[in-house]
Amino acid sequence: MTIILLVTVVLVILAILLVQFFDHFYFEQQNEELKHLAFKIADIFETYEHHSEARYITKELVEVSQTTLVVIGPDQHEFWKVSADKQLPIIDVEILFNDSDLQQVFFGRTIDKRGHFPVYIDGRMVELDVLIVAAPIMIEGTPHGAVFLYQTLDVINETIEVTKRIILYSAGIAIFLTTIFAFFLSTRITYPLRQMKVAADNIAKGDFNSRVSIRSNDEIGDLALTFNHMAKQLNDSIQALSHEKELLSSILRSMVDGVITLDRKGEVILLNPPAEKMLKTWRYEENMEDEPHKLPRLLLDVFDQVVQTEGEHVRTVSAQGRFWTIVMAPLYNRETLRGAVAVVRDMTEEKRLDKLRKDFVANVSHELRTPLAMLQGYSEALVDDVVGSAEERKELAKIIHEESMRMGRLVSELLDLARIQAGHVELDLKPLPLGPIVHKTLRKFTNLAKEAGISLLEDVQESDQCYQVDEDRMEQILTNLIDNAIRYTPPQGTVTVQLKEDAHGAHISVKDTGDGIPEEDLPFVFERFYKADKARTRGKSGTGLGLAIVKDLVEAHHGHIDVHSKVGEGTTFTIHLPRDLSGERVAR
């Protein structure tokens, strides 16, 4: 449409200019011809003395030129007129004579004029559009009349009309051909452009594999080639960005630490699962569960400090019994602060281990302080010879021996526990029945139970089923449990060892009728240095490491141990060993 409109405007303007040009051209041409003829006729009348000869020659010229001639004599009354067109009326001489412009011819000037002059046709006056040329007849340098030669402009107008029609027809044909050319050109240009638009729309929707067909080697073809190259580069860039995004997302998901990215307003942009879990805990702590879009206050305070100082800040916070360390640093977009990134680490386990380390040092110190004090005190009594009799000396030596044995057991158990937890204890697993191991262990405590006034009972389900166990370690497990049961059971009490088997495996229970363990202490009985109330141990306090060793050894056999107790009724420890052990040598 642009091409058609442009060509149409150009052709219309050109047609108007051509019509004006031809109108002026034909008029000037006709005017020059009439002037030339008028000069020639005037020259004839000047040359020939006999007017009859001049009229004859002039009449021939007028008829040939299709004009009308009026000759006015020197007295301005005589005239002669002749017309090549018999139907064209002759303009009245008075009108020609009275015309102010044409009067100048009688003063020796040549006049040409275009205008409307009245004539009578069939008794009515009509304005006739004519071109008049008036030339003076000069005899010896003096005007002797004038020649008026005129012609209607109908011929010129007809010629101009014909020219106009030719020009308009030519313009119409040109517009028609231009339209066809425009559609052809539009098809060659706009079709690939429409293809590019469709491809661009597809790329905007995320389809980066869209391509444009190349049909020519011109600028449109170059543009299509460049577009395809751009689409390929964009596809490669998007794939690279997607790969980097997936890689970053995988890294963030696999991180143990929480990562939170915030914008300039403090709104969450990105976070990984650990951070999401931490935010839920903090919102619960601050009663913000109904406002998931808002940042918890403890994190918002750190963010405000980072925005104000534009520097890194570290803070340790606690909520719901857990501890976190927040490290938040600003994010910049060139020189503008656009947000912050926070790395949140759960320090609960580190604090627990630190507490265990401190408690371990304190407990070991406490356990060693008493025997060391006794060893030091009694040994000083022996060195200073304070003891009077041999029996007292023997009694002191016996106490020193017992305390040294106690210290030795403590050190041995500490070493055993350390080796087990460090994985340096290797179990010699063999397929063995559990019944003989239980019998053998119970026989060791027969005399000790009699001396304590405690009934030691055995309830063993006889079976040939073998389990992959380390015999020495199983005896160590049972020894610790039975020894604890006897120690915490008062006289006239009962300790029962039970062995049962089912489809899931073997279950060994050691049950006593002692005072039991308080409910609040049950979760900690397998911790190192845990001890029941010493008032219930009848003066035979252990090291507090036996149950921790038992738990680790049972787990080394791929089993587990649990405890049930009621104060005043007794305690039951149950070992569960699975039936589907592999039997391979296991390192702990």
Steps between C-alpha positions, in 0.01 A plus 500: 500500500787738571655432161164536321417821685845644429487418129142629471588835659808534279307416184212734585738788563688415181175488301393840632838649412494343153149633430609848606812469291316386186233766550764769512702336224209473252387853577847643445545295188169611356570857601835496319343349189228769495760773550708361218195483272387848600846644424496324167153634409599848611811475289288394202277803533807713536661351189213481255354829387197333353286378779339241277824307472567533871150375583538202271827390656373573850185299447705196402710536816195541724325197362810290546549616861130460597486853642286812460646822363378855542689784330431858599607771261698810576184704550392247756167451322577288204553144574525167339425179665536140408439181699610145431212370716173609344310407815717715722349850530728797459559727795357845449762754393375748758578251775852453371548870451365594840713247688759700696771238455442449130497876433875497555546339158412831328803649666733246339505235773431131459236376742396145596211436732298209626150574614128466459337714232123520431360377166151436373404150402145444382393831642642453848825628643761245604833554673767359271838398645756606242867578458550827310823629351504859364787612275535852358529566123799730470555705185811713506522464873149624564209279615253457212238281653524169680457127452290316760546128483318283750415141560270332745667305776277199450773331297756566772252392766423181309870431462553565869205276590638223288838549663336494843324175419822347375682611813220375728482168316873467526487582872224244555696233313809595699307478827359162398843368406645651818230324702592167345867573558425613856318176579782302344760698691290483816485123468875474466565742786213461746473119486843441652433790737176332610696179547748690715213646704353154559844365590559798732163437669593133548835600649320743731282206614807289573538298177862576417514244216295717261680577173426707187538350152751684278362553145727767358850639521398864535467710815192302609697179467785651700251610763350149516848350529586744781169424671564125491851556634358719776239235588772232515722716721201584720407132524857411599505782755165397650612136518823606668305716744257215566790265558662748737166556674442125541856458623457785747163361608649153551786646701258702714273197556794279597643753745457432869515871575202719423538764228258795478514773234314824573418799280535868588166497684586195710275259310618145441617432143662159537547246775593132526317228701712535817436876500128442446493267801687756711260778399203285607660447839573871544148601391354250748721645772380854420132403440527595131364179348214694338746742334719282275590796278662695784854458625545391865609783726830339599597476131352840415720668765813356340377607154440858618855518636642368172302759299600786727871417523532322163729253671499138615337411833511181709249411769415190705131441572304228680143377469317186607808364674720527191783738416591665169779725377394756237760648265342769278682701234372769257438438130585771249376580150816672378513781757141479627397284795232263371454268796683258726588132524496312830663167582344338805678211670335276759744495792284283727707184449827691546372653821378160617839344423673787672279448804569126489869570484480730799278254687735217407799687639306592812372142550840343446649751740227422751543123462876522540498752783348268762729197446803724463416677827455168675823361353685813602353506851549132587842485337610802708372319812713198412805714416470703821457175698181631656339155491556320828414135436567260218127450447444871443797507262351205313161674487655819357693300243177323402322835452790630294486185289124529446522866401785430259295218349209741468719750320627225274143399412413860427797544268434164329136581444591844366744342256243237396234766441741716302610207285142392432381849404811561291445175306819331616329196660463206266226247577576135440153400383419129494173306467429405864188419704424756770386256773849370598634859517220598741563186716873566514454864603243421769734246663751780565249687718364205700719554805474881482119477498500263800726734697266792422191299592358532150325226302654459155244340265541368146225474236669385179312366199706211372566528127757391246465827312842659450575873488802678369653628825834559667492268805735708716316825425162339570631380837623855567153639417320252727759544775444875513122467503490225765759678715290819489183307582660336809657827613167689486284220646450487880529173700218251455457638152501314168701532180358312201683437170264401218572384143219481245500461122242585234484566127683830542795368702614449858400705805716485815352672808667574835231587754548601862267586789703798617392855568477583128611809308312832516309579183692822439832308505402223258609685179853541640580154638720417200698822525856485623544540879128472564438363849188428693455649844797380703267445795362196317838343409577367844846656493613334178486782249619420145689717254193606302642365172359147497167573334664726238735210410204258493305722261793535256576127505134407436486742207825345370304173481234686291259484791355746745429522873216667687410549864174506696478594863260605773612647830453246779430208262827442316674537166513289185775525232414316176746419221357439152721315251371460142487159331629615158861585590750456219763330716784703352773640724386848604739780601394762755 
